[in-house]
């Protein structure tokens, strides 16, 4: 995607705001940036075993972004929490798991992330064609009244048996259940690494007390950055995080510990700098940061996805994991949206800030 095409899609003012920003918080030469040899460069001296390194390379070596260091992942696990009806009614062919995997293949993705059931149902046909990331835990809203918790839906060995190269899990950091979830996921990730699978952690914040005066600080750079830091501590290989929308969660909520330099020196109010703070908490990029694409909003989806990709890439991130914007529309349109995201990471005109 050329700069002219980005300007046409986003508008001159927004494109200029995102493409011309120069980050002065963490210098880009202090970061571990995505590159074609990131497995050998960043992971060879870690405790990851040879099989896990091969799994990371399989993720990096598939799809339109293969061998760039960047990844484009299609995640479709919403059918459990959000309900299959709410998730797939906009595009009913996705009630059939094969069409989910087909979209990831045709869309040139590095991997498809989904549930045990979805991926197991087509594993023999597709596990050798595109890397599988099996999501091992979920929240579910069929229980009444609704609650917010992540519970295991399967076993790590099952993911390995179906040929998955990685497992994914969610922790609701800040929730009353988070301590149990941390222990569960840490143990699951340890076993996944023993079997040679990579690990991807959805590092989400969830606590009603994180909302104050109409602002949701679960999207704050300082709090989500700390969630990332906890995630890499339990040895996630890739961190999935929502794009930050604000900052100053510690100060507004008056809890925990922070430092004034986080807000004066290490962040600004620019989304690229806020995302770079998230990346810094991933061991300065040693562990890759992928941002989520968010819910589908209709006609604005393409522009939103492209803007998110620009922010992630220019901050030093590893890629985008976008689901509903892609699978909740006809396959041809979903493929086009995924390709547009990938074009940002392929573009030499979109540089590290």
C-alpha positions, 0 to 999 in steps of 0.5 A: 500500500503506497502513501498515496493510497493510505492518505486516500483511505485515512484522509490527509490529516490522520495519515500525516498524524500517523505517518510523520510522527517521530517517537522520542520516548524509547529510541528505535535503536534500543528496541528488538524490532521484527526482522526475518531472522528474529528467531536466531537473533532474539530467541537462540540464547533463551531457554526455548527448546529446538522444537519451539524455535521451529514452531516460531519459525513456522509462524513467521514463515507462512503467508504473505508476510513470511520471512519478514518478522511480521505476522498477520493472524486470523482469530476466531474464538468469539463463538464461545463468549460472544455466542455463535449467533452473534459472531456468525450471523453476519456471515453464516458460512462461518458456522462451518469451521472449514470456512474459517480456516479457508479465510485464513489461507486465502487471506495470506495469514501467518496463522489461524487462532481458534478453539479446540473444536474448530481446529480439530474438526479440520486438522487433517486437511489443514494443519500442514497448510497453515499454522494452528494456534489453539485457544485453550481457555475462554469466558462463556456467557451461557451461564446466568447470571453472566460472569467474567472468568477464563476456564480451560476448554481442553488439554495442551496435549490435544493441541499438540496431537492435532498438529498445532504450532502454538497455543493461546490463552487469555488472562483477565489481569486485575480481576479477582480470578487473575491469580488462579488464571496466572497459575493455570496459564503459566503451567499450560505454557510450560507444558506447551514449550516442553512439547515444542509449541509456541505460546501467545497470551491475550493480556486483557485487563478486566475490573469494573473499578478500572472505569472512573469518570467515564474513562475506561482505564483498562485501555490505558498504556500504563496498566496494559503495559504492566499486563504485558510485563506480567505476560512475558514473565510467564514466558509468553512468546507473543503478547496480544494486547488491545491498542491503548486509548488513554494513559494515567491509569495508576494516577487516576485510580490511585492504586499500585506503583508507578513513576512520574517519568512514565508520563513525562519521558516514556510516553506522550499522548500519541498512539504510537508512543503509547503503543511503544510503551506497551512494547517496552514492557515486552522486554523491549520487543524481545517478545513480539507485540501484536495488537487486536483489530477490534470489533466490526463497525461496518464501513469504517473497518478497513480504515480502522484496521489500516490505522491500527496496523500503522500504529503497531508497525511504527511503534515497533510491534510484530503485527495485527490479529484481526478477526471480526472485521474479516470473518463477519463479511463475505470472504472476498471482502474479508480477504481484501481487508486482511491483505490491506493490513498485510500491505502496511507491514510490506510497505517500505513507506511505513517506517519505524517511528 
